[in-house]
Structures are given as C-alpha cells and as structure tokens.
Amino acid sequence: MEATTKDFVKLHFIVFLWGFTAILGNEMTIPATDVVMYRTALAAIILAGFMYVKAKSFHLDKEYVTPMILTGLVIALHWFLFFESARVSNVSVSLAGMATTTFWTSLIEPAFNKRRIRLFEVIMGLVVISGLYVIFRFEFNNALGLTLAVTSAFMSALFSVLNAKYTKVLSQYTITLYEMAAAAIGIALFIPVYKHFFLGEAVTYALPNLRDWGLLLILSGACTVYAFSSSVELMKRITAYVINLTVNLEPVYGIILAVLIYGENEKMGNGFYYGTLIILLAVLSYPVIKRWQRKAFERKSKLAV
C-alpha cells in the first residue's frame, strides 16, 4: 500500500507529540526509571481497556511472545535513556542526540531485511552525525547527556525496524499492548538493581504526586497509546527509515516547545543551532533525493522500452 498525504500529516503530528514527551518527563518529580514504569504500565492498561470495549482480540501466537518481550525491553531502555539524558543535560541536548536515529536505521534495517545498504541513506546518516559532531564540539559540558541520547537513538532505530517487520502479521494494538506490558514489567524488575548497584540508593518505587499522575496520563494516553500504535500502523505503508528520518524533526518541535516553556534555561550556543540546522537539511533533502531517483528510474525504464 502506498502512503498518502494524510499518512505523512499524521506522522508529523505523532513526531510533534514525541517532541513533547521529553518536556513531560522532565516536569515530573519521580526518577526517569519510574517515569518509564508508570508510563508503560498505564499505556498497557489504557490500551487493554480500549481493546476490550472495541472487542479486539488479545490473542498472541506463541512464536511472537518472545519477540514482543524482547522488543518491549528495548523500548523500556530507549525511554529510560531518553528521559535520563534530558535530566543530566537538558531537553534540547536530549532531542538533538535522538536525531542520530536515521544513521542507526540505515545500518540496522538492511541487516534485518536482508537487502543491500543504500549508499545515500548512509550518507544522510553521516550528515546527521556531522551535525551531531558540531553540537558535541561546542556543548562538551553536555557530553554525558548527549551520549545517553545517542544510545537511546540506537535503541529507537532497533525497535522501529523490528516493529516494521511485525506489522505484516500483527495488528498495531496487539504489538503495542504486549510491548508496553513487557516494558513495564522489565523496568519494574530493573529499578531495584539500578537503584541499589548504580545509585547506591534504597530500593524503593517512587510514588507520583497528583501533578505527576496528570502528566503521566497525558504521556501514556496521547504520547504512547495513540502515538506509538499509530506509528506502528503507519509502518504498513511507510518504511522504518522514512519514519525515523521524519522523527529527526522531533528536536525541532521539542526545542521550540522547550524554549517557549523554559526560556533561558534551554537557550544554547550557536554551535548547537548550527549542528541542528545540518541535521534538518539532511531530513528535508531525503524526499527530494528520493523523488529524483524515482524520476530517473522512470526515465530509464521508458528508454528501455
């Protein structure tokens, strides 16, 4: 099935929601690990309720149980690193690091789909990396946050490619439900280990306050259940690479929102914005190159006939 204009508008709206997630996570009083636990648990509960009301099937064949669990764990790690990055640096740095998702996807997708690596996709990814280098060079005091964000981007690329494969045989609701449930259980088991061995803290689960619960409901309902399941559904018509390339606009939406909300605390040096501009140019040039390639192929086909 070919993607429509409506599909791409929907994709950009989803990316806008994802750009807002870093701000929501940053606004909560509980640790990043606990944010992920509550987010995924609430998302699983909300989606299960929706599926029950709409009489959607909860059945999952045994052969997909392990893949759903493993992918859910990758998602949990991705979100933990993402929120933690925003807290050790700031929202802008975290979102900029996420722009490397394209580069990782250009390497991961061919390996999973058993196709040759497309040179121009790798080049686009390298352009994104060069933009990241410019940011890193001028914002070295945010190195830890940027490293966490880049690692999070790798995890994002990995689960996007995996889910693109599963959409061919499973519904977006089934995929989202079981992955969110696996992520919630996985992070709940991880929290005691992380807090005891890495932070040297008491092994406790943080209890959200009333404001946190409100933010968690927005994060779980709009930014997770709707956005995640919709993005999975779009993978039936749009490749994981194109989706992740569009996700590179997440820093733009997120940084604009962060500056509007946090003001001076989110304003960065010129190097940060130069690097972000390089990343944007890579994102915007991709559809132009694809269109040029398609027209060149069509001309070549006509000449062959």
Buried (B, 14 or more C-beta within 10 A) or exposed (E): EEBEEEBBEBBEBBBBBBBBBBBBBBEBEBBBBBBBBBBBBBBBBBBBEBBEEEEBEEEBEEEBEEBBBBBBBBBBBBBBBBBBBBBBBBBBBBBBBBBBBBBBBBBBBBEEEEEEEBEEBBBBBBBBBBBBEBBBEBBEEBEEBBBBBBBBBBBBBBBBBBBBBBBEEBBBBBBBBBBBBBBBBBBBEBBBEBBEEEEEEEEEBBEBEEEBEEBBBBBBBBBBBBBBBBBBBBBEBBBBBBBBBBBBBBBBBBBBBBBEBBEEEBBBEEBBBBBBEBBBBBBEEBEEEEEEEEEEEEEEEEEEE
